[in-house]
Amino acid sequence: MPTKTTTIATPDADRVKKVRSILVSQPKPERSPYFDIEEKYKIQVDWRSFIQVDPLPEKEFRRQRIRPEDFPCVIFTSKNAVDHYFKVCEMMRSRISEMTKYFCGTEAIANYLQKFIIYRKRKVFHGTKSIADLANYFNKHKDAGTFLMPCSDTGKNDSAEFLRTTKIKFYESVMYRTVSADLSDLKDIKYDILVFFSQLDIKSLFENFPDFEQGPTRIAAFGNSTAQAVEDAGLILDIKAPTPETPSMAMALEAYLKKSNK
């Protein structure tokens, strides 16, 4: 892991240097445009999640004094929410009605539900990018009862903010928590670029390496909140996405590599 700078700075031409290795702070996927980048530029791209998701202990969950079977509608904003909802159902020995309706932020989340239920379109609804796409469905089912939204303990929830603008009644239930992963094995490993996708990634970086010094290591951040976390930590943000020119992080990295590895 490269060895916190104390002065916020902006990248300049001196920081556009040849790249040989990149660490992406996510689990390695089966398919990714990063694989093409790795081959095209003959570089090493490693994958390592900086955070991990742990289930909420049963004792803590029971303090919420709810039972999943009491909610006729469930809102899922991630696959983690799906996993931990059904783990809680098993833990609580809850029998979920076949009539329960599921509202998923994306089609991928809806498809993931098939691991746990018999998929029927009449009871599974999904958006394209987020649950905001489901506004019409929420309005249609507003009288169905209180909706349950499994979530983590990470604080601000954009989905909850949206739901407060609708006419439905909903309850946020913390079923899992996001914590920093143990990265101690990366202590002596250096990368030319670190790619972050969440504020929690930055938190994990400093929890694992309190004396982290950026030096020549370039940092890439996806999303405004992640970019802000980088700058708040006093680090130099070299690569940012999305932008009009580079809507994905893969595109932003390639745009940089075209200059650095030409």
Phi and psi in degrees as GROMACS dihedral restraints (atoms count N, CA, C in turn):
[ dihedral_restraints ]
;  ai    aj    ak    al  type     phi  dphi    fc
    3     4     5     6     1   -60.5    20    10
    4     5     6     7     1   143.4    20    10
   12    13    14    15     1   -84.5    20    10
   13    14    15    16     1   152.7    20    10
   15    16    17    18     1  -102.3    20    10
   16    17    18    19     1    -6.8    20    10
   18    19    20    21     1  -117.3    20    10
   19    20    21    22     1   127.0    20    10
   21    22    23    24     1   -71.7    20    10
   22    23    24    25     1   130.4    20    10
   24    25    26    27     1  -138.9    20    10
   25    26    27    28     1   167.4    20    10
   27    28    29    30     1  -111.1    20    10
   28    29    30    31     1   146.9    20    10
   30    31    32    33     1   -66.1    20    10
   31    32    33    34     1   146.7    20    10
   33    34    35    36     1  -133.2    20    10
   34    35    36    37     1  -175.3    20    10
   36    37    38    39     1   -60.3    20    10
   37    38    39    40     1   -29.8    20    10
   39    40    41    42     1   -66.1    20    10
   40    41    42    43     1   -18.6    20    10
   42    43    44    45     1   -95.6    20    10
   43    44    45    46     1    -0.5    20    10
   45    46    47    48     1   -89.9    20    10
   46    47    48    49     1    86.9    20    10
   48    49    50    51     1  -121.4    20    10
   49    50    51    52     1   162.4    20    10
   51    52    53    54     1   -55.5    20    10
   52    53    54    55     1   138.5    20    10
   54    55    56    57     1  -110.6    20    10
   55    56    57    58     1   129.7    20    10
   57    58    59    60     1  -116.3    20    10
   58    59    60    61     1   -22.5    20    10
   60    61    62    63     1  -147.3    20    10
   61    62    63    64     1   144.3    20    10
   63    64    65    66     1  -134.2    20    10
   64    65    66    67     1   137.1    20    10
   66    67    68    69     1  -114.0    20    10
   67    68    69    70     1   120.9    20    10
   69    70    71    72     1  -100.9    20    10
   70    71    72    73     1   125.5    20    10
   72    73    74    75     1   -83.0    20    10
   73    74    75    76     1    52.2    20    10
   75    76    77    78     1  -144.6    20    10
   76    77    78    79     1   160.0    20    10
   78    79    80    81     1   -65.0    20    10
   79    80    81    82     1   150.5    20    10
   81    82    83    84     1   -70.3    20    10
   82    83    84    85     1   125.4    20    10
   84    85    86    87     1   -84.7    20    10
   85    86    87    88     1   171.0    20    10
   87    88    89    90     1   -75.9    20    10
   88    89    90    91     1   -37.0    20    10
   90    91    92    93     1  -134.0    20    10
   91    92    93    94     1   142.7    20    10
   93    94    95    96     1  -165.4    20    10
   94    95    96    97     1   144.3    20    10
   96    97    98    99     1   -64.6    20    10
   97    98    99   100     1   -17.2    20    10
   99   100   101   102     1   -63.8    20    10
  100   101   102   103     1   -29.9    20    10
  102   103   104   105     1   -64.0    20    10
  103   104   105   106     1   -39.7    20    10
  105   106   107   108     1   -66.3    20    10
  106   107   108   109     1   -38.5    20    10
  108   109   110   111     1   -64.2    20    10
  109   110   111   112     1   -41.9    20    10
  111   112   113   114     1   -60.2    20    10
  112   113   114   115     1   -43.1    20    10
  114   115   116   117     1   -71.6    20    10
  115   116   117   118     1   -44.2    20    10
  117   118   119   120     1   -62.8    20    10
  118   119   120   121     1   -41.8    20    10
  120   121   122   123     1  -102.1    20    10
  121   122   123   124     1     3.9    20    10
  123   124   125   126     1    54.6    20    10
  124   125   126   127     1    50.6    20    10
  126   127   128   129     1  -120.9    20    10
  127   128   129   130     1   169.6    20    10
  129   130   131   132     1  -101.4    20    10
  130   131   132   133     1   123.9    20    10
  132   133   134   135     1  -117.0    20    10
  133   134   135   136     1   115.5    20    10
  135   136   137   138     1  -107.3    20    10
  136   137   138   139     1   156.0    20    10
  138   139   140   141     1  -124.4    20    10
  139   140   141   142     1   134.5    20    10
  141   142   143   144     1  -160.3    20    10
  142   143   144   145     1   116.5    20    10
  144   145   146   147     1   -68.5    20    10
  145   146   147   148     1   130.6    20    10
  147   148   149   150     1   -87.3    20    10
  148   149   150   151     1    -9.5    20    10
  150   151   152   153     1  -131.0    20    10
  151   152   153   154     1   161.7    20    10
  153   154   155   156     1  -140.4    20    10
  154   155   156   157     1   156.2    20    10
  156   157   158   159     1  -109.6    20    10
  157   158   159   160     1   122.9    20    10
  159   160   161   162     1  -114.2    20    10
  160   161   162   163     1   143.8    20    10
  162   163   164   165     1   -68.4    20    10
  163   164   165   166     1   149.4    20    10
  165   166   167   168     1   -72.6    20    10
  166   167   168   169     1   131.0    20    10
  168   169   170   171     1   -56.0    20    10
  169   170   171   172     1   145.6    20    10
  171   172   173   174     1   -54.4    20    10
  172   173   174   175     1   -41.8    20    10
  174   175   176   177     1   -60.1    20    10
  175   176   177   178     1   -41.5    20    10
  177   178   179   180     1   -69.1    20    10
  178   179   180   181     1   -39.4    20    10
  180   181   182   183     1   -65.1    20    10
  181   182   183   184     1   -40.9    20    10
  183   184   185   186     1   -63.4    20    10
  184   185   186   187     1   -22.3    20    10
  186   187   188   189     1   -64.6    20    10
  187   188   189   190     1   -20.2    20    10
  189   190   191   192     1   -74.1    20    10
  190   191   192   193     1   -16.3    20    10
  192   193   194   195     1    54.8    20    10
  193   194   195   196     1    48.0    20    10
  195   196   197   198     1  -129.4    20    10
  196   197   198   199     1   159.7    20    10
  198   199   200   201     1  -128.6    20    10
  199   200   201   202     1   129.0    20    10
  201   202   203   204     1   -54.2    20    10
  202   203   204   205     1   -35.1    20    10
  204   205   206   207     1   -68.7    20    10
  205   206   207   208     1   -10.8    20    10
  207   208   209   210     1   -81.2    20    10
  208   209   210   211     1    -4.3    20    10
  210   211   212   213     1  -112.0    20    10
  211   212   213   214     1   118.3    20    10
  213   214   215   216     1   -77.9    20    10
  214   215   216   217     1   -13.7    20    10
  216   217   218   219     1  -134.7    20    10
  217   218   219   220     1   138.0    20    10
  219   220   221   222     1  -126.9    20    10
  220   221   222   223     1   137.7    20    10
  222   223   224   225     1  -110.0    20    10
  223   224   225   226     1   126.0    20    10
  225   226   227   228     1  -115.6    20    10
  226   227   228   229     1   126.7    20    10
  228   229   230   231     1  -107.9    20    10
  229   230   231   232     1    -2.9    20    10
  231   232   233   234     1  -162.5    20    10
  232   233   234   235     1   165.1    20    10
  234   235   236   237     1   -67.7    20    10
  235   236   237   238     1   -32.2    20    10
  237   238   239   240     1   -60.8    20    10
  238   239   240   241     1   -38.8    20    10
  240   241   242   243     1   -63.6    20    10
  241   242   243   244     1   -40.0    20    10
  243   244   245   246     1   -62.8    20    10
  244   245   246   247     1   -51.5    20    10
  246   247   248   249     1   -54.4    20    10
  247   248   249   250     1   -49.4    20    10
  249   250   251   252     1   -78.2    20    10
  250   251   252   253     1   -25.1    20    10
  252   253   254   255     1   -62.5    20    10
  253   254   255   256     1   -48.2    20    10
  255   256   257   258     1   -73.2    20    10
  256   257   258   259     1   -26.7    20    10
  258   259   260   261     1   -66.8    20    10
  259   260   261   262     1   -40.4    20    10
  261   262   263   264     1   -65.8    20    10
  262   263   264   265     1   -41.0    20    10
  264   265   266   267     1   -58.4    20    10
  265   266   267   268     1   -42.2    20    10
  267   268   269   270     1   -67.0    20    10
  268   269   270   271     1   -44.3    20    10
  270   271   272   273     1   -61.4    20    10
  271   272   273   274     1   -39.9    20    10
  273   274   275   276     1   -87.2    20    10
  274   275   276   277     1    -1.6    20    10
  276   277   278   279     1    54.5    20    10
  277   278   279   280     1    42.5    20    10
  279   280   281   282     1   -84.2    20    10
  280   281   282   283     1   134.5    20    10
  282   283   284   285     1   -98.8    20    10
  283   284   285   286     1   109.2    20    10
  285   286   287   288     1   -86.5    20    10
  286   287   288   289     1   129.4    20    10
  288   289   290   291     1   -63.3    20    10
  289   290   291   292     1   144.5    20    10
  291   292   293   294     1   -67.3    20    10
  292   293   294   295     1   -13.8    20    10
  294   295   296   297     1   -90.1    20    10
  295   296   297   298     1    -2.5    20    10
  297   298   299   300     1   -58.7    20    10
  298   299   300   301     1   137.7    20    10
  300   301   302   303     1  -105.6    20    10
  301   302   303   304     1   141.2    20    10
  303   304   305   306     1  -120.2    20    10
  304   305   306   307     1   131.4    20    10
  306   307   308   309     1  -117.5    20    10
  307   308   309   310     1   112.8    20    10
  309   310   311   312     1  -111.6    20    10
  310   311   312   313     1   140.5    20    10
  312   313   314   315     1   -62.8    20    10
  313   314   315   316     1   -34.2    20    10
  315   316   317   318     1  -137.8    20    10
  316   317   318   319     1   165.9    20    10
  318   319   320   321     1   -65.5    20    10
  319   320   321   322     1   -34.8    20    10
  321   322   323   324     1   -61.4    20    10
  322   323   324   325     1   -40.3    20    10
  324   325   326   327     1   -66.8    20    10
  325   326   327   328     1   -41.8    20    10
  327   328   329   330     1   -61.0    20    10
  328   329   330   331     1   -43.6    20    10
  330   331   332   333     1   -65.0    20    10
  331   332   333   334     1   -34.7    20    10
  333   334   335   336     1   -63.1    20    10
  334   335   336   337     1   -27.7    20    10
  336   337   338   339     1   -58.8    20    10
  337   338   339   340     1   -23.8    20    10
  339   340   341   342     1   -63.1    20    10
  340   341   342   343     1   -15.6    20    10
  342   343   344   345     1   -69.2    20    10
  343   344   345   346     1   -19.3    20    10
  345   346   347   348     1  -122.2    20    10
  346   347   348   349     1   -24.2    20    10
  348   349   350   351     1  -135.4    20    10
  349   350   351   352     1   164.3    20    10
  351   352   353   354     1   -79.4    20    10
  352   353   354   355     1   117.4    20    10
  354   355   356   357     1   -74.2    20    10
  355   356   357   358     1   123.4    20    10
  357   358   359   360     1  -135.3    20    10
  358   359   360   361     1   127.9    20    10
  360   361   362   363     1   -59.0    20    10
  361   362   363   364     1   -29.3    20    10
  363   364   365   366     1   -69.2    20    10
  364   365   366   367     1   -12.9    20    10
  366   367   368   369     1  -125.6    20    10
  367   368   369   370     1     4.4    20    10
  369   370   371   372     1  -124.8    20    10
  370   371   372   373     1   122.9    20    10
  372   373   374   375     1  -123.7    20    10
  373   374   375   376     1   143.1    20    10
  375   376   377   378     1  -141.3    20    10
  376   377   378   379     1   153.3    20    10
  378   379   380   381     1   -95.7    20    10
  379   380   381   382     1  -172.3    20    10
  381   382   383   384     1   -96.0    20    10
  382   383   384   385     1   -48.0    20    10
  384   385   386   387     1  -119.0    20    10
  385   386   387   388     1   -30.2    20    10
  387   388   389   390     1  -160.4    20    10
  388   389   390   391     1   175.3    20    10
  390   391   392   393     1   -69.1    20    10
  391   392   393   394     1   -14.1    20    10
  393   394   395   396     1   -60.8    20    10
  394   395   396   397     1   -25.8    20    10
  396   397   398   399     1   -70.0    20    10
  397   398   399   400     1   -11.6    20    10
  399   400   401   402     1   -98.1    20    10
  400   401   402   403     1    14.5    20    10
  402   403   404   405     1   -52.1    20    10
  403   404   405   406     1   -43.2    20    10
  405   406   407   408     1   -65.8    20    10
  406   407   408   409     1   -38.9    20    10
  408   409   410   411     1   -67.6    20    10
  409   410   411   412     1   -39.4    20    10
  411   412   413   414     1   -62.0    20    10
  412   413   414   415     1   -41.5    20    10
  414   415   416   417     1   -64.1    20    10
  415   416   417   418     1   -39.1    20    10
  417   418   419   420     1   -66.9    20    10
  418   419   420   421     1   -32.7    20    10
  420   421   422   423     1  -108.8    20    10
  421   422   423   424     1    19.2    20    10
  423   424   425   426     1   -62.2    20    10
  424   425   426   427     1   -22.5    20    10
  426   427   428   429     1   -96.9    20    10
  427   428   429   430     1     8.0    20    10
  429   430   431   432     1   -72.8    20    10
  430   431   432   433     1   -22.1    20    10
  432   433   434   435     1   130.6    20    10
  433   434   435   436     1  -170.7    20    10
  435   436   437   438     1   -77.4    20    10
  436   437   438   439     1   131.9    20    10
  438   439   440   441     1   -85.2    20    10
  439   440   441   442     1   144.6    20    10
  441   442   443   444     1  -108.3    20    10
  442   443   444   445     1   130.1    20    10
  444   445   446   447     1  -120.9    20    10
  445   446   447   448     1   101.9    20    10
  447   448   449   450     1   -63.4    20    10
  448   449   450   451     1   138.6    20    10
  450   451   452   453     1  -151.1    20    10
  451   452   453   454     1   176.2    20    10
  453   454   455   456     1   -98.0    20    10
  454   455   456   457     1  -176.5    20    10
  456   457   458   459     1   -98.6    20    10
  457   458   459   460     1    21.1    20    10
  459   460   461   462     1   -81.4    20    10
  460   461   462   463     1     4.1    20    10
  462   463   464   465     1    96.9    20    10
  463   464   465   466     1  -123.2    20    10
  465   466   467   468     1   -54.1    20    10
  466   467   468   469     1   131.5    20    10
  468   469   470   471     1  -127.4    20    10
  469   470   471   472     1   107.9    20    10
  471   472   473   474     1   -61.9    20    10
  472   473   474   475     1   -34.4    20    10
  474   475   476   477     1   -65.0    20    10
  475   476   477   478     1   -41.3    20    10
  477   478   479   480     1   -64.8    20    10
  478   479   480   481     1   -38.4    20    10
  480   481   482   483     1   -60.2    20    10
  481   482   483   484     1   -41.4    20    10
  483   484   485   486     1   -66.4    20    10
  484   485   486   487     1   -45.3    20    10
  486   487   488   489     1   -60.5    20    10
  487   488   489   490     1   -29.1    20    10
  489   490   491   492     1   -68.5    20    10
  490   491   492   493     1   -15.9    20    10
  492   493   494   495     1   -88.7    20    10
  493   494   495   496     1    -7.9    20    10
  495   496   497   498     1   -94.6    20    10
  496   497   498   499     1  -179.2    20    10
  498   499   500   501     1   -99.7    20    10
  499   500   501   502     1     6.6    20    10
  501   502   503   504     1   -85.0    20    10
  502   503   504   505     1   155.9    20    10
  504   505   506   507     1   -95.6    20    10
  505   506   507   508     1   131.0    20    10
  507   508   509   510     1  -142.9    20    10
  508   509   510   511     1   158.9    20    10
  510   511   512   513     1  -130.5    20    10
  511   512   513   514     1   125.5    20    10
  513   514   515   516     1   -85.9    20    10
  514   515   516   517     1   124.8    20    10
  516   517   518   519     1  -119.7    20    10
  517   518   519   520     1   118.0    20    10
  519   520   521   522     1   -73.4    20    10
  520   521   522   523     1   117.5    20    10
  522   523   524   525     1  -118.1    20    10
  523   524   525   526     1   -10.9    20    10
  525   526   527   528     1  -154.6    20    10
  526   527   528   529     1   163.2    20    10
  528   529   530   531     1  -130.3    20    10
  529   530   531   532     1   147.8    20    10
  531   532   533   534     1  -103.2    20    10
  532   533   534   535     1   123.4    20    10
  534   535   536   537     1  -128.1    20    10
  535   536   537   538     1   165.0    20    10
  537   538   539   540     1   -71.8    20    10
  538   539   540   541     1   137.7    20    10
  540   541   542   543     1   -79.2    20    10
  541   542   543   544     1   160.0    20    10
  543   544   545   546     1   -81.9    20    10
  544   545   546   547     1   114.3    20    10
  546   547   548   549     1  -113.0    20    10
  547   548   549   550     1    19.9    20    10
  549   550   551   552     1   -57.6    20    10
  550   551   552   553     1   -26.9    20    10
  552   553   554   555     1   -73.2    20    10
  553   554   555   556     1    -9.5    20    10
  555   556   557   558     1   -93.9    20    10
  556   557   558   559     1     2.5    20    10
  558   559   560   561     1   -52.0    20    10
  559   560   561   562     1   -42.4    20    10
  561   562   563   564     1  -106.0    20    10
  562   563   564   565     1    16.2    20    10
  564   565   566   567     1  -104.3    20    10
  565   566   567   568     1   132.7    20    10
  567   568   569   570     1  -112.5    20    10
  568   569   570   571     1   141.0    20    10
  570   571   572   573     1  -127.3    20    10
  571   572   573   574     1   149.3    20    10
  573   574   575   576     1   -74.8    20    10
  574   575   576   577     1   -33.7    20    10
  576   577   578   579     1  -133.9    20    10
  577   578   579   580     1   134.0    20    10
  579   580   581   582     1  -110.0    20    10
  580   581   582   583     1   129.2    20    10
  582   583   584   585     1  -111.4    20    10
  583   584   585   586     1   121.9    20    10
  585   586   587   588     1  -117.3    20    10
  586   587   588   589     1   146.1    20    10
  588   589   590   591     1  -123.4    20    10
  589   590   591   592     1     0.3    20    10
  591   592   593   594     1  -154.1    20    10
  592   593   594   595     1   152.6    20    10
  594   595   596   597     1   -59.2    20    10
  595   596   597   598     1   -33.7    20    10
  597   598   599   600     1   -66.6    20    10
  598   599   600   601     1   -26.6    20    10
  600   601   602   603     1   -64.0    20    10
  601   602   603   604     1   -41.6    20    10
  603   604   605   606     1   -67.5    20    10
  604   605   606   607     1   -41.1    20    10
  606   607   608   609     1   -59.4    20    10
  607   608   609   610     1   -44.3    20    10
  609   610   611   612     1   -63.6    20    10
  610   611   612   613     1   -39.9    20    10
  612   613   614   615     1   -54.4    20    10
  613   614   615   616     1   -48.5    20    10
  615   616   617   618     1   -81.0    20    10
  616   617   618   619     1   -24.2    20    10
  618   619   620   621     1   -69.9    20    10
  619   620   621   622     1   -35.1    20    10
  621   622   623   624     1   -80.9    20    10
  622   623   624   625     1   -35.9    20    10
  624   625   626   627     1  -132.1    20    10
  625   626   627   628     1    78.0    20    10
  627   628   629   630     1   -57.4    20    10
  628   629   630   631     1   -26.5    20    10
  630   631   632   633     1  -101.8    20    10
  631   632   633   634     1    21.7    20    10
  633   634   635   636     1   -54.8    20    10
  634   635   636   637     1   130.6    20    10
  636   637   638   639     1  -121.1    20    10
  637   638   639   640     1   127.4    20    10
  639   640   641   642     1   -69.8    20    10
  640   641   642   643     1   -46.5    20    10
  642   643   644   645     1    53.6    20    10
  643   644   645   646     1  -132.2    20    10
  645   646   647   648     1   -80.4    20    10
  646   647   648   649     1    -5.6    20    10
  648   649   650   651     1   -63.4    20    10
  649   650   651   652     1   128.4    20    10
  651   652   653   654     1   -91.8    20    10
  652   653   654   655     1   145.5    20    10
  654   655   656   657     1  -118.6    20    10
  655   656   657   658     1   132.6    20    10
  657   658   659   660     1  -115.0    20    10
  658   659   660   661     1   138.8    20    10
  660   661   662   663     1  -134.6    20    10
  661   662   663   664     1   135.8    20    10
  663   664   665   666     1  -106.4    20    10
  664   665   666   667     1   123.0    20    10
  666   667   668   669     1    96.8    20    10
  667   668   669   670     1   149.0    20    10
  669   670   671   672     1   -64.3    20    10
  670   671   672   673     1   -39.5    20    10
  672   673   674   675     1   -67.7    20    10
  673   674   675   676     1   -36.0    20    10
  675   676   677   678     1   -68.4    20    10
  676   677   678   679     1   -43.7    20    10
  678   679   680   681     1   -60.5    20    10
  679   680   681   682     1   -40.8    20    10
  681   682   683   684     1   -64.9    20    10
  682   683   684   685     1   -39.0    20    10
  684   685   686   687     1   -63.7    20    10
  685   686   687   688     1   -37.9    20    10
  687   688   689   690     1   -61.1    20    10
  688   689   690   691     1   -48.6    20    10
  690   691   692   693     1   -68.4    20    10
  691   692   693   694     1   -38.1    20    10
  693   694   695   696     1   -62.4    20    10
  694   695   696   697     1   -27.6    20    10
  696   697   698   699     1   -82.4    20    10
  697   698   699   700     1    -0.2    20    10
  699   700   701   702     1    78.8    20    10
  700   701   702   703     1    21.5    20    10
  702   703   704   705     1   -98.5    20    10
  703   704   705   706     1   160.0    20    10
  705   706   707   708     1   -87.7    20    10
  706   707   708   709     1   127.0    20    10
  708   709   710   711     1   -95.5    20    10
  709   710   711   712     1   111.0    20    10
  711   712   713   714     1   -92.3    20    10
  712   713   714   715     1   -34.4    20    10
  714   715   716   717     1  -135.1    20    10
  715   716   717   718     1   126.6    20    10
  717   718   719   720     1  -129.5    20    10
  718   719   720   721     1   141.3    20    10
  720   721   722   723     1  -146.5    20    10
  721   722   723   724     1   157.3    20    10
  723   724   725   726     1   -81.8    20    10
  724   725   726   727     1   154.3    20    10
  726   727   728   729     1  -133.8    20    10
  727   728   729   730     1   166.6    20    10
  729   730   731   732     1   -55.6    20    10
  730   731   732   733     1   -35.3    20    10
  732   733   734   735     1   -82.6    20    10
  733   734   735   736     1   -31.8    20    10
  735   736   737   738     1  -132.0    20    10
  736   737   738   739     1    83.4    20    10
  738   739   740   741     1   -69.9    20    10
  739   740   741   742     1   -13.6    20    10
  741   742   743   744     1  -123.1    20    10
  742   743   744   745     1   159.0    20    10
  744   745   746   747     1   -67.1    20    10
  745   746   747   748     1   -36.1    20    10
  747   748   749   750     1   -59.5    20    10
  748   749   750   751     1   -42.3    20    10
  750   751   752   753     1   -67.0    20    10
  751   752   753   754     1   -37.9    20    10
  753   754   755   756     1   -66.2    20    10
  754   755   756   757     1   -40.5    20    10
  756   757   758   759     1   -64.6    20    10
  757   758   759   760     1   -42.2    20    10
  759   760   761   762     1   -66.4    20    10
  760   761   762   763     1   -37.5    20    10
  762   763   764   765     1   -60.8    20    10
  763   764   765   766     1   -38.0    20    10
  765   766   767   768     1   -69.9    20    10
  766   767   768   769     1   -43.9    20    10
  768   769   770   771     1   -64.9    20    10
  769   770   771   772     1   -29.1    20    10
  771   772   773   774     1   -62.2    20    10
  772   773   774   775     1   -28.3    20    10
  774   775   776   777     1   -90.7    20    10
  775   776   777   778     1   -43.5    20    10
  777   778   779   780     1   -75.9    20    10
  778   779   780   781     1   -31.6    20    10
  780   781   782   783     1  -113.4    20    10
  781   782   783   784     1    25.6    20    10
